[in-house]
C-alpha cells in the first residue's frame, strides 16, 4: 500500500521536511530534498558513506549490509545505511560523516572489514596447471591441481563427479583453471578465471512461508530476494499437525521433504534469474528454521519430536554437499544449518540471536519471534534464556472466519470513533482481515468497550448507535461487523466472531506468557528491559501500541520496543557471509539455557492471565444534539 509519510533531515543546525512514500529509501528521499548524502558504492550497501542516524520515529529493521558495514553496536545505536533503509513511518534522520572506509574489503581489496568479517569459507583460486606430458612422469590431472593449490587444501579428498570432466577442463584454456574450495576442500573446478563469481544463499524456512536471499560472498551485497508460501501448508497449518502427518510414516515424511526441496530449488532458480548469474557459482547455502522444518528438510524422522520430551535427533550445525541432500539447483554448494537449542527452539531462534547481537549486550534485552511457533530469548552477555510457545496460525489469518494473508483486499488497520473505519491493503474493497488487522481491530474494540477484559463481545449502553448496530448474533455466535457486505468486495459482511477473538486470545497468550515466564525466570520486570526486539516477517506489520494494548507484548513503553525485521533470515545471511558468525552460533548453544514451559507448573497461571485484554478504555459516546 502506497502511503505518504514525512522524512525530516536534520543537518547543519537546520531541518528539512520532505514528503516520502512508505518503502522509499532514506537516500532517495534525501536526494529529492536536495540533501547530497554520498553513496560511494552506487547504493549497493558496500560502503559506509551514506551512514545516518535515525533520531526519532519508527526504527526500520537493519539490513544485512547494515550489519556488515556498521556492526551490532552502531545498529543498536540507531545507525543505518541510507541506501538500504526503507521508510516505514514518519522519521527524523541525521546524516553522519562516515567513519574510515579503510577497513572494509571493498571490491576485492585485502583489508579486514570494519564490522562483520566476510569469511564465508569459500575461496576461489586462479591457477595454471600443466597436464602430464610424459608417461615416465608418475602423476595425474588431479595431482597437478592439488600441487598448484598447495597448502590451501585441508584434505586431498575430491568428489568423483569433479574428476569425470577434469581432463577436458584442464586442456580447454591451456591449463588455466579456477579451483573453488569450501573449508579447504575442492568443490568445483572450472576452465578460465571465474574468481569474481562466488555467491551464497540464505533461507528461512518457516511453517507458513519460505524466504531467501542471494548474496555476493566477496562484498556482502544482496543480489536478489525471493519467497513463497511453504508448500507443506496443505498437510497441516502448524508444527504439530505436520509432525502428526509424518509421524511413524516414512512415505509422508518423504512427501513433506520433497515439497521443501522443490521449493528451495524453485527459489534458487528465481534468484539466479533475477541476478543474472549462474547457479553453479552458488557455493554456500545456509538454511534456518524451527526444529520441525530443519528435520524434515534433512529427511530426519520427526516421530519422537512430537512426543515428550520433544527431543531433537541432532542439535549440531551441519554442512552437507548439495548432491547428498539433494539440492539440484545449486550443484556446487554445501547446505549448512545452524545449531538447534532444544525442542522447538530451533535454528531460526539461534539466527535471531546472531542477528540482534543480544548475546553481547550490557543491558538485558529480549527478542520475540512472532509466528506459528513463537520463540523468545531474554538476557545479556551475562546470561541468556530461551523458550518456545505454539501460537498457532491465527496471526496468518488461519482459523479466523474471514481471515486471510496480508494480500490485496485484506483489512490491516481499524479505527473506531462514531463508527468503524478500516484501512485495506492496496486501497481496494475489503475481502477479509489479516493478522495485523485482527490485532488492531481487537485493540480498538477493547478501547471502545465493544469487548470486555475477558474478550467477550458485548452491546453496552453508551456505544455510538452506528457501532452498536454492528454487534449482533450470527450463525457463528456473537459477532462484530467490520465492513458491511454492501461496502466490501464480497457478498457478505466481514465480521469478527466470538470464536475469532478466542483464537487470537490463545495465540497472543502463547507469546505473552512465554515472555512473562522468561522475565520471571530472570527475575526482571518490564521496566528492567532495555529493549524488546520484535522479529519475524509478520512482526513488522503489527501496530506496536495495539500489540501492547491487547497484551500480545508486555506492558512497557512502545519506544523501547523495536522492529527487528526477519531476524532469522538476517542471521542466516550473516552465517552465509561469515564462518565466524556460524562458529559463534555453535559457541552460543552452550550459553543459552532452555526453559521448558510445559514442565513449569506456574506457566498455566501466566497463560490464563495472558488471555485477558486488560481494562477497557473510556466509552465513546454520541455527540450531543445541538438545537438550531
Secondary structure, DSSP 8 states (H G I E B T S, - for coil): ---EEEEEEEETTEEEEEEEETT-BHHHHHHHTT-----TTSSSS-SSTTEEEEEEE------HHHHHHTHHHHHHTTEEETTT-B--S-EEEEE-----STTS-GGG--S--SSS----SEEEEEEE------TTS---HHHHHHHHHGGG-S-----HHHHHTHHHHHHHTTTEEEEEEETTEEEEEEES--TT--EEEEEEE-SSEEEEEEEETTT--EEEEEEEE-TTGGG-SSHHHHHHHHTT-HHHHHHHHHHHHHHHHHHHHHHHHHHT--GGGEEEEEEEE-HHHHHHHHT---GGGGSTT---S--S-EEEEHHHHT-GGGTT-EEEE----BTTB-HHHHHHHHHHTGGG-SS-EEEEE-SSEEEEEEE-SS-EEEEEEE--GGGGTTTSTTB--S-TTEEEEEEESSSEEEEEGGG----EE-HHHHHHHHHHHHHTTSB-TT--B---TT--HHHHTTEEEETTEEEEEEE-TTTSSSSS-EEEEHHHHHHHHHHHHHHHHHHHHHHHHHT--GGG-SEEEEESTGGGGS-HHHHHHTTSS-SS-GGGEEEEESHHHHHHHHHHH-HHHHHHHHHHTTTEEE--GGG-TTHHHHHHHHT---S-------------
